[in-house]
Amino acid sequence: CGMGASFLDEGDFAVGVEGSDYSRILGRAEWARYPGNLVTADITEPFDLEMDFVPLRFNTVTLWEVFEHIQEHKLPALMDNIGRHLDRNGGIIASVCTVPDVYEGMAMHQTVKPLSWWRELFSTRFIIEDALMQLDFTYVRSKVENGQLMYHDGNVEEFKSLFWVRKK
């Protein structure tokens, strides 16, 4: 909910959807600051966000480091959920990593595909507005040590791409 918290801090309306209730139960992270703007849901199953029994629609949906963690056969349901919650002219900003991520023997990235595959997936349901911005950077998960960005026990260069798409 980092991006959503930024919008809320500026006085805008935002809702964050978390896949785990860990932070909610502990009252940590953004759950401590914005508990009324966060919900838990399995984004690969149909769900609806409502306020006072009125469906919520958003002009922007952001997904940072999400798509590659979803099994390929569950991506259509995720795309349906996104489409259902977008305004008619709404857009999506999303990052996708195209390389494997294995931590303690477990594959964290369930769908590892080349950039062309992701572009095709998005284009089946959405209009790709801009040329894709391709970013090479070190993924930060834990800390900075001796001026180096560290990922777990070492440096890992990952290739990521940023998409801006809108509803067809």
Backbone bond lengths (Angstrom), bond angles and torsions (degrees), N, CA, C in turn:
res aa  C-N    CA-C-N  psi(-1)  N-CA   C-N-CA  omega(-1)  CA-C   N-CA-C  phi
1 C - - - 1.455 - - 1.527 110.88 -
2 G 1.312 118.84 18.02 1.454 121.19 -178.76 1.518 112.84 -58.24
3 M 1.334 117.71 -46.92 1.460 120.98 -179.89 1.519 110.16 -67.63
4 G 1.324 117.74 -42.43 1.465 121.13 178.31 1.510 111.64 -60.83
5 A 1.325 117.26 -39.85 1.465 121.12 178.38 1.519 109.94 -62.18
6 S 1.337 117.44 -37.58 1.460 120.45 177.74 1.521 110.76 -61.60
7 F 1.339 117.25 -43.10 1.466 120.89 177.71 1.524 110.57 -64.05
8 L 1.328 117.07 -45.05 1.466 121.01 179.31 1.517 111.23 -61.99
9 D 1.326 117.27 -41.17 1.461 121.21 177.92 1.527 111.53 -58.90
10 E 1.332 116.53 -30.81 1.465 121.59 179.69 1.525 112.43 -87.05
11 G 1.338 117.34 -0.08 1.457 120.65 178.54 1.513 114.70 92.48
12 D 1.331 118.05 6.19 1.453 121.62 177.82 1.525 109.96 -86.42
13 F 1.320 116.40 166.63 1.457 121.69 177.79 1.526 108.80 -92.55
14 A 1.312 116.69 134.74 1.465 121.76 178.13 1.519 108.81 -152.40
15 V 1.325 115.02 152.60 1.463 122.18 175.36 1.517 107.18 -131.39
16 G 1.317 116.36 133.59 1.456 121.42 176.70 1.513 109.99 -106.81
17 V 1.322 116.64 137.73 1.458 122.09 177.48 1.521 107.77 -112.49
18 E 1.302 116.03 117.45 1.467 122.63 -178.46 1.527 108.98 -106.82
19 G 1.317 116.19 141.30 1.455 120.94 179.47 1.515 113.76 -83.64
20 S 1.314 117.15 -13.42 1.458 121.93 -178.11 1.521 109.39 -126.48
21 D 1.323 115.58 147.93 1.468 119.27 176.94 1.531 112.21 -96.54
22 Y 1.325 117.46 8.81 1.460 122.48 -178.00 1.533 112.05 -54.72
23 S 1.332 116.91 -52.64 1.469 120.19 -178.39 1.521 111.65 -69.81
24 R 1.332 117.32 -33.50 1.473 119.97 177.33 1.514 110.54 -63.03
25 I 1.329 116.78 -47.11 1.466 121.31 -179.05 1.525 110.92 -61.37
26 L 1.329 116.82 -41.32 1.460 120.76 -179.07 1.532 113.32 -82.87
27 G 1.344 116.71 -9.16 1.455 119.92 -178.34 1.507 112.35 62.29
28 R 1.326 115.78 37.24 1.465 120.41 -175.74 1.524 110.95 -109.35
29 A 1.303 114.61 172.85 1.464 123.78 177.69 1.532 109.63 54.58
30 E 1.317 117.72 -137.20 1.473 120.38 -176.00 1.526 112.31 -70.48
31 W 1.331 118.19 -19.02 1.470 120.48 176.74 1.526 110.21 -62.04
32 A 1.314 118.19 -29.75 1.462 120.95 178.58 1.528 111.23 -72.74
33 R 1.328 117.15 -30.74 1.465 121.53 -177.16 1.519 113.92 -92.91
34 Y 1.333 117.09 -38.82 1.463 121.05 -172.29 1.532 112.09 -134.01
35 P 1.329 118.79 55.67 1.471 119.02 -175.58 1.531 113.72 -62.19
36 G 1.334 118.11 -27.91 1.461 120.84 179.48 1.512 114.04 -77.48
37 N 1.318 116.98 -7.82 1.464 120.90 -178.66 1.523 112.63 -112.07
38 L 1.315 116.85 11.85 1.460 121.20 179.34 1.519 109.79 -125.15
39 V 1.319 115.22 143.79 1.464 122.07 175.42 1.520 108.01 -136.53
40 T 1.313 116.07 160.52 1.460 120.37 172.12 1.521 108.13 -108.18
41 A 1.315 115.97 141.37 1.466 121.20 179.15 1.513 109.09 -163.33
42 D 1.318 115.37 153.02 1.456 121.78 169.23 1.520 106.01 -86.06
43 I 1.316 117.56 106.68 1.461 120.91 -174.28 1.523 113.10 -71.41
44 T 1.338 117.00 -4.69 1.465 120.17 176.66 1.528 111.17 -96.72
45 E 1.315 116.71 5.00 1.466 123.03 174.67 1.526 107.77 -121.91
46 P 1.341 117.75 149.60 1.469 119.03 -179.49 1.531 111.70 -58.85
47 F 1.321 114.82 136.07 1.469 120.87 173.64 1.516 108.00 -151.48
48 D 1.322 115.94 158.95 1.455 121.89 177.98 1.514 109.39 -128.75
49 L 1.311 115.77 139.47 1.451 121.95 173.33 1.523 107.47 -101.21
50 E 1.326 115.92 129.03 1.459 121.23 -177.74 1.522 110.04 -135.27
51 M 1.331 114.53 155.50 1.457 121.37 171.48 1.525 106.25 -134.30
52 D 1.316 116.63 122.59 1.468 121.82 -176.55 1.531 110.85 52.81
53 F 1.317 116.19 42.42 1.464 125.07 177.65 1.530 113.90 67.36
54 V 1.318 116.50 13.99 1.463 121.55 177.81 1.526 107.73 -108.08
55 P 1.349 117.35 126.96 1.473 119.31 179.69 1.525 111.41 -59.77
56 L 1.306 116.35 136.64 1.460 121.94 177.17 1.525 109.48 -89.00
57 R 1.320 115.19 136.70 1.455 122.70 174.14 1.515 107.09 -128.64
58 F 1.329 116.33 144.70 1.453 121.09 -173.33 1.521 110.73 -123.46
59 N 1.338 115.74 148.57 1.463 118.11 176.44 1.524 111.45 -84.06
60 T 1.345 117.06 -15.85 1.455 120.45 176.33 1.521 110.02 -143.49
61 V 1.316 116.30 134.43 1.464 123.12 172.30 1.518 106.08 -120.24
62 T 1.335 116.76 128.83 1.462 119.91 178.24 1.521 109.44 -114.10
63 L 1.313 115.24 140.93 1.463 122.18 176.86 1.517 108.12 -138.53
64 W 1.317 116.67 105.45 1.451 122.61 -179.66 1.523 108.27 -105.01
65 E 1.314 115.27 120.22 1.467 119.38 177.72 1.521 111.92 58.86
66 V 1.328 116.92 49.38 1.464 121.44 -178.27 1.520 111.33 -118.69
67 F 1.329 117.83 -56.22 1.466 122.03 -168.98 1.524 113.85 -52.89
68 E 1.325 117.45 -44.51 1.463 119.86 -175.77 1.526 112.68 -68.59
69 H 1.315 117.40 -15.32 1.473 121.23 179.04 1.526 112.43 -85.55
70 I 1.326 116.71 -5.43 1.473 122.45 -177.95 1.527 109.29 -99.29
71 Q 1.333 116.33 137.60 1.466 119.98 176.79 1.526 109.08 -63.86
72 E 1.323 115.74 142.50 1.466 120.96 -174.29 1.525 113.05 -52.78
73 H 1.321 117.95 -42.78 1.465 119.55 -177.24 1.530 113.25 -69.71
74 K 1.342 117.84 -11.02 1.463 121.11 178.21 1.529 112.89 -99.32
75 L 1.323 117.41 -5.58 1.457 120.51 -179.35 1.532 113.76 -62.76
76 P 1.351 120.10 -37.96 1.476 118.55 177.75 1.533 113.03 -58.77
77 A 1.324 118.17 -38.75 1.468 120.30 178.76 1.526 110.56 -66.36
78 L 1.333 117.19 -38.41 1.460 120.53 176.33 1.524 110.01 -62.35
79 M 1.328 116.61 -44.62 1.457 120.59 179.14 1.534 110.99 -62.36
80 D 1.335 117.09 -37.68 1.468 120.64 176.18 1.525 110.77 -61.58
81 N 1.330 116.83 -44.97 1.466 120.35 179.43 1.525 111.35 -61.82
82 I 1.311 116.33 -42.39 1.469 119.63 178.96 1.524 109.72 -62.24
83 G 1.317 116.55 -50.09 1.465 121.00 -179.60 1.522 112.42 -58.76
84 R 1.306 117.41 -38.42 1.465 121.61 -179.12 1.531 112.00 -67.53
85 H 1.319 117.13 -27.78 1.460 119.93 -176.46 1.530 113.91 -98.88
86 L 1.330 117.31 -0.33 1.463 120.82 177.78 1.518 111.24 -89.24
87 D 1.349 115.80 141.56 1.458 120.72 167.48 1.525 108.14 -59.79
88 R 1.321 115.66 165.07 1.461 120.46 -179.34 1.522 112.59 -54.14
89 N 1.313 118.01 -38.92 1.464 121.63 179.23 1.520 111.73 -106.48
90 G 1.323 116.94 21.29 1.456 121.51 -176.40 1.512 113.53 -70.18
91 G 1.312 115.08 161.88 1.456 120.90 -179.74 1.517 112.24 -132.32
92 I 1.311 114.56 167.09 1.464 122.62 -179.03 1.525 107.67 -124.25
93 I 1.311 115.32 136.19 1.458 121.05 168.77 1.521 105.29 -117.07
94 A 1.319 116.75 122.19 1.461 120.30 -175.36 1.519 110.61 -144.59
95 S 1.311 115.46 144.58 1.459 120.13 172.30 1.524 108.13 -108.06
96 V 1.317 114.93 147.19 1.457 121.22 179.67 1.524 108.11 -136.09
97 C 1.309 116.43 133.73 1.457 121.59 176.25 1.530 108.25 -100.14
98 T 1.311 116.58 137.93 1.465 120.93 -173.88 1.528 113.78 -108.35
99 V 1.316 116.80 13.04 1.463 119.78 179.64 1.529 110.02 -125.04
100 P 1.328 117.29 156.82 1.465 120.32 179.72 1.530 111.99 -64.81
101 D 1.300 115.38 154.13 1.456 122.83 172.63 1.524 106.54 -136.24
102 V 1.303 116.53 109.89 1.468 121.47 -178.85 1.523 107.66 -116.45
103 Y 1.319 115.40 126.68 1.459 121.34 -179.70 1.522 108.69 -126.14
104 E 1.312 115.54 121.23 1.466 122.19 -178.69 1.533 111.69 49.21
105 G 1.332 115.30 42.75 1.456 121.75 176.27 1.517 115.22 83.01
106 M 1.327 118.09 -2.88 1.466 120.58 -179.23 1.521 110.03 -105.16
107 A 1.334 115.98 130.68 1.467 121.41 177.31 1.525 108.69 -75.16
108 M 1.316 116.10 110.96 1.461 121.09 179.07 1.530 111.04 -77.71
109 H 1.333 116.43 -35.44 1.464 120.45 177.90 1.526 108.40 -91.18
110 Q 1.303 115.83 111.47 1.461 122.17 -177.31 1.525 112.68 -82.97
111 T 1.321 117.18 -26.14 1.461 121.70 178.01 1.519 107.90 -124.76
112 V 1.311 115.94 103.23 1.465 122.07 179.57 1.526 106.81 -110.05
113 K 1.326 114.64 107.90 1.466 121.06 -176.24 1.518 108.99 -136.75
114 P 1.347 116.57 157.95 1.467 119.48 176.65 1.535 111.17 -70.67
115 L 1.301 114.79 162.57 1.457 121.09 -178.90 1.523 112.35 -54.97
116 S 1.323 118.24 -38.65 1.470 121.23 -179.60 1.526 111.51 -61.40
117 W 1.324 117.75 -35.58 1.463 121.86 178.81 1.528 110.12 -66.26
118 W 1.340 116.89 -44.85 1.469 120.54 179.85 1.529 110.48 -65.03
119 R 1.322 115.99 -40.42 1.469 119.51 178.62 1.534 110.20 -60.26
120 E 1.317 116.77 -43.84 1.471 120.81 178.15 1.527 110.90 -63.29
121 L 1.330 117.32 -42.54 1.466 120.71 178.27 1.521 110.74 -57.72
122 F 1.331 117.61 -49.36 1.464 120.51 -179.89 1.520 111.24 -63.82
123 S 1.327 117.59 -37.98 1.464 120.13 -175.52 1.527 112.68 -70.86
124 T 1.342 118.51 -16.08 1.468 119.34 177.69 1.526 111.89 -71.29
125 R 1.326 117.26 -23.43 1.472 120.41 -177.02 1.518 114.30 -126.05
126 F 1.321 115.95 -17.52 1.458 119.79 -174.03 1.520 109.56 -134.34
127 I 1.319 115.92 162.05 1.456 122.33 176.72 1.523 107.10 -97.26
128 I 1.318 116.49 124.65 1.463 120.24 177.61 1.518 107.02 -80.86
129 E 1.339 116.02 113.32 1.464 122.06 -172.98 1.523 113.28 -76.97
130 D 1.300 117.06 -50.78 1.454 121.59 -174.75 1.514 109.69 -110.76
131 A 1.302 115.02 162.07 1.457 118.13 168.27 1.527 106.31 -60.84
132 L 1.288 116.23 144.61 1.459 119.50 -179.49 1.516 109.70 -65.88
133 M 1.312 114.48 136.51 1.456 119.22 174.39 1.520 106.45 -91.98
134 Q 1.296 117.28 121.88 1.455 121.23 -178.48 1.518 108.60 -101.29
135 L 1.305 115.10 126.94 1.456 120.66 -175.19 1.514 110.16 -119.45
136 D 1.302 117.01 128.50 1.457 121.85 169.10 1.516 106.81 -105.16
137 F 1.301 117.51 121.81 1.450 120.17 176.82 1.516 109.39 -159.87
138 T 1.319 115.00 162.97 1.449 119.96 177.80 1.513 108.04 -84.45
139 Y 1.292 115.89 127.59 1.452 122.44 -178.49 1.527 109.27 -75.53
140 V 1.313 116.70 128.45 1.453 120.92 -177.35 1.522 109.32 -101.61
141 R 1.314 116.78 120.71 1.452 119.23 175.06 1.519 111.37 -122.27
142 S 1.309 118.76 -25.33 1.454 117.15 -173.36 1.524 114.72 -123.48
143 K 1.313 120.20 -60.35 1.465 119.20 -171.77 1.523 111.30 -164.07
144 V 1.318 113.85 171.55 1.463 121.10 171.88 1.522 106.26 -106.80
145 E 1.322 116.10 129.37 1.459 120.83 -178.14 1.517 108.83 -133.65
146 N 1.312 117.19 123.94 1.459 122.93 -179.35 1.531 111.81 52.04
147 G 1.330 115.80 40.12 1.452 120.42 178.52 1.511 114.89 76.57
148 Q 1.334 117.93 -0.97 1.459 121.96 179.46 1.526 109.82 -103.52
149 L 1.315 116.70 136.24 1.452 120.46 174.41 1.517 107.74 -75.57
150 M 1.309 116.92 127.16 1.460 121.11 -173.60 1.524 111.21 -109.37
151 Y 1.310 115.21 138.83 1.460 122.50 174.10 1.513 106.25 -116.89
152 H 1.307 116.73 110.71 1.461 122.15 -175.85 1.529 109.18 53.60
153 D 1.327 118.76 -113.44 1.457 121.11 -175.54 1.524 113.76 -101.16
154 G 1.320 117.60 6.82 1.461 118.01 -178.64 1.511 111.94 -168.59
155 N 1.307 115.91 174.74 1.461 121.02 178.81 1.521 110.01 -81.06
156 V 1.302 116.31 135.81 1.461 121.24 177.56 1.516 107.96 -133.86
157 E 1.301 116.46 121.41 1.457 120.11 175.46 1.529 108.03 -88.69
158 E 1.303 115.37 125.90 1.461 120.01 178.07 1.520 108.94 -120.62
159 F 1.315 115.31 146.57 1.458 120.00 176.12 1.518 108.01 -96.34
160 K 1.315 116.06 125.70 1.450 120.30 -179.34 1.513 109.36 -127.79
161 S 1.311 115.24 155.51 1.450 120.93 177.45 1.510 109.03 -132.40
162 L 1.311 115.18 145.15 1.442 122.02 179.91 1.519 108.23 -109.44
163 F 1.323 116.83 128.56 1.458 122.21 -179.59 1.526 110.16 -110.24
164 W 1.302 117.03 140.85 1.461 122.10 166.51 1.520 105.51 -124.74
165 V 1.320 115.94 113.21 1.458 121.30 -178.83 1.521 108.86 -131.30
166 R 1.333 116.50 160.15 1.469 119.94 175.65 1.513 109.48 -132.30
167 K 1.306 114.20 164.53 1.457 121.89 -177.08 1.526 110.00 -65.23
168 K 1.346 115.66 140.76 1.467 120.42 176.97 1.507 109.72 -76.17
